[in-house]
């Protein structure tokens, strides 16, 4: 199937130019974010379940084009069953890692970021950044968590080895 040509889907922002039958959540002229069925095209036909109206007072609508990426981050957070107040490791601080960290921060979690290089961004509030290559990473993590380790670990890293999984195992608290 990978050899067959197909449109690549992701997310986008646009203006509604026409609505189908039964569409009541948005109207012609509304600015919307869309996910999953947004293609590299000037006009997209998107299911009403994959679209949401952007608030009229939004300062920068371009940020809403990241809705699919935020969905990926949320999936990791939900799979980890994160609860407010927990200390969560985000292993891999690329774009998805930063979005994950920002959502976790909004949940009220302490976030410790890990990556092979420091990709910290000013808008991402981390409790700490620790290099994944630091041989003392687990000890540093324990010192930041009163000797317990992190409550949850979310891996948003890409690697050719099990290193991110091994790293997560080393920094997670016991039970």
DOTOR-512048 format. One line per field, with one value per residue (C-alpha): residue number from 1; residue in one letter; z, x, y. Coordinates in Angstrom, 3 decimals, always signed. Layout:
% residues N
i <- (NUM;...)
aa <- (A;...)
c3 <- (Z;...)
c1 <- (X;...)
c2 <- (Y;...)
//
This chain:
% residues 175
i <- (1;2;3;4;5;6;7;8;9;10;11;12;13;14;15;16;17;18;19;20;21;22;23;24;25;26;27;28;29;30;31;32;33;34;35;36;37;38;39;40;41;42;43;44;45;46;47;48;49;50;51;52;53;54;55;56;57;58;59;60;61;62;63;64;65;66;67;68;69;70;71;72;73;74;75;76;77;78;79;80;81;82;83;84;85;86;87;88;89;90;91;92;93;94;95;96;97;98;99;100;101;102;103;104;105;106;107;108;109;110;111;112;113;114;115;116;117;118;119;120;121;122;123;124;125;126;127;128;129;130;131;132;133;134;135;136;137;138;139;140;141;142;143;144;145;146;147;148;149;150;151;152;153;154;155;156;157;158;159;160;161;162;163;164;165;166;167;168;169;170;171;172;173;174;175)
aa <- (X;X;X;X;X;X;X;X;X;X;X;X;X;X;X;X;X;X;X;X;X;X;X;X;X;X;X;X;X;X;X;X;X;X;X;X;X;X;X;X;X;X;X;X;X;X;X;X;X;X;X;X;X;X;X;X;X;X;X;X;X;X;X;X;X;X;X;X;X;X;X;X;X;X;X;X;X;X;X;X;X;X;X;X;X;X;X;X;X;X;X;X;X;X;X;X;X;X;X;X;X;X;X;X;X;X;X;X;X;X;X;X;X;X;X;X;X;X;X;X;X;X;X;X;X;X;X;X;X;X;X;X;X;X;X;X;X;X;X;X;X;X;X;X;X;X;X;X;X;X;X;X;X;X;X;X;X;X;X;X;X;X;X;X;X;X;X;X;X;X;X;X;X;X;X)
c3 <- (+0.000;+0.643;-3.057;-4.007;-4.378;-1.726;-0.249;+2.902;+5.755;+8.672;+10.088;+8.812;+9.391;+6.927;+6.242;+5.659;+2.110;+2.091;+4.567;+3.889;+5.139;+8.887;+9.619;+12.361;+14.403;+11.844;+9.232;+5.977;+6.817;+10.112;+10.649;+11.568;+12.488;+10.776;+11.349;+9.584;+6.285;+5.666;+2.546;+0.671;-1.279;-1.485;-0.833;+1.498;+2.097;+5.793;+7.913;+10.546;+13.239;+12.193;+12.327;+15.044;+15.045;+16.127;+18.665;+17.140;+19.632;+18.701;+18.467;+16.021;+14.098;+12.712;+16.092;+15.516;+12.534;+15.130;+16.274;+14.904;+16.681;+19.905;+19.406;+19.230;+22.440;+24.165;+23.144;+24.977;+28.027;+28.092;+27.556;+30.522;+32.615;+33.879;+36.875;+38.025;+40.429;+39.070;+37.925;+34.307;+32.164;+28.516;+26.684;+23.363;+23.316;+19.657;+18.529;+19.915;+23.157;+23.651;+22.948;+25.384;+28.053;+27.637;+27.921;+30.994;+32.526;+31.931;+33.682;+36.739;+36.354;+36.952;+33.735;+33.386;+29.784;+28.367;+25.009;+23.564;+22.916;+24.793;+22.642;+25.419;+24.331;+26.427;+26.390;+27.700;+31.503;+32.612;+36.173;+34.637;+31.426;+31.667;+28.866;+27.974;+27.338;+30.896;+32.695;+35.906;+34.427;+36.706;+39.798;+38.795;+38.294;+41.720;+43.313;+41.699;+42.880;+46.527;+45.671;+44.088;+40.357;+37.974;+38.219;+34.464;+31.348;+27.869;+25.012;+22.017;+20.815;+17.709;+18.007;+16.320;+19.694;+22.908;+24.602;+25.244;+26.785;+28.897;+29.995;+30.975;+33.033;+34.867;+35.903;+36.781;+40.417;+41.801;+41.497)
c1 <- (+0.000;+2.914;+3.769;+0.370;+0.122;-2.054;-2.614;-0.654;-2.879;-1.932;-3.503;-4.229;-6.090;-8.519;-11.777;-15.029;-16.275;-19.165;-20.933;-22.526;-25.880;-26.048;-23.079;-24.185;-20.993;-19.385;-20.630;-19.353;-16.695;-15.608;-11.901;-11.293;-8.578;-8.719;-6.945;-6.511;-8.055;-6.197;-4.096;-1.500;-4.238;-5.894;-9.336;-9.998;-13.130;-13.090;-15.479;-17.327;-15.760;-12.274;-12.813;-13.254;-13.946;-11.077;-12.127;-12.647;-10.189;-7.297;-4.094;-2.205;-4.299;-1.167;-0.703;-3.910;-2.267;-0.431;-3.638;-2.648;+0.699;-1.051;-3.296;-0.218;+1.099;-2.277;-2.397;+0.875;-0.368;-3.634;-1.901;+0.359;-2.725;-1.039;-2.581;-2.046;+0.860;+2.918;+6.509;+6.711;+9.760;+9.545;+12.271;+12.923;+12.572;+11.799;+8.549;+6.278;+8.279;+7.873;+4.150;+3.847;+5.775;+3.605;+0.378;+1.729;+2.641;-0.930;-2.129;-0.138;+2.714;+6.420;+8.223;+11.814;+13.016;+15.629;+17.378;+20.806;+21.157;+19.617;+16.709;+15.061;+12.693;+11.857;+8.086;+8.460;+8.681;+10.738;+11.647;+14.990;+16.659;+18.985;+21.134;+20.188;+23.900;+24.848;+25.918;+24.549;+21.090;+19.317;+21.072;+20.282;+16.645;+16.520;+17.984;+15.229;+12.481;+13.473;+15.074;+11.941;+12.319;+9.671;+6.059;+5.591;+7.761;+6.580;+8.936;+8.791;+12.282;+13.399;+16.267;+17.780;+18.303;+16.397;+18.194;+15.047;+13.263;+16.288;+16.565;+12.882;+13.299;+16.270;+14.481;+10.988;+10.036;+9.436;+5.706)
c2 <- (+0.000;+2.349;+2.208;+3.646;+7.438;+9.097;+12.494;+13.197;+14.321;+16.508;+19.659;+23.136;+26.380;+27.890;+29.670;+27.788;+28.433;+25.953;+23.659;+20.287;+19.002;+18.615;+20.877;+23.269;+23.757;+26.093;+28.529;+29.976;+32.574;+30.951;+30.405;+26.778;+24.297;+20.931;+17.668;+14.364;+15.350;+18.579;+18.182;+20.209;+21.936;+25.305;+23.766;+20.823;+18.769;+17.904;+15.835;+17.838;+15.635;+16.717;+20.472;+23.072;+26.780;+29.020;+31.680;+35.124;+36.655;+34.305;+36.324;+34.098;+31.572;+29.895;+28.206;+26.257;+24.535;+22.429;+20.730;+17.292;+17.478;+18.428;+15.392;+13.169;+14.728;+14.292;+10.638;+10.012;+11.891;+9.952;+6.600;+7.398;+8.246;+11.406;+13.131;+16.733;+17.136;+14.262;+14.595;+13.495;+12.814;+13.810;+11.929;+13.627;+17.408;+17.976;+19.596;+16.842;+16.779;+20.519;+20.386;+17.453;+19.369;+22.459;+20.463;+18.654;+21.999;+23.195;+19.990;+21.081;+18.608;+19.095;+18.223;+17.088;+17.132;+14.763;+14.762;+14.093;+17.842;+20.750;+21.960;+23.989;+26.749;+29.775;+29.096;+25.544;+25.567;+22.596;+21.703;+20.716;+19.634;+16.636;+15.322;+11.761;+11.143;+12.120;+8.948;+10.512;+11.260;+8.772;+10.140;+13.731;+12.730;+11.085;+14.226;+16.329;+13.954;+13.416;+10.079;+8.584;+9.077;+10.385;+9.236;+8.782;+8.883;+9.832;+9.046;+11.357;+10.522;+8.704;+6.248;+3.205;+1.537;+0.821;+3.720;+5.829;+2.818;+1.940;+5.567;+5.639;+2.466;+3.971;+7.180;+5.877;+5.459;+1.989;+1.214)
//
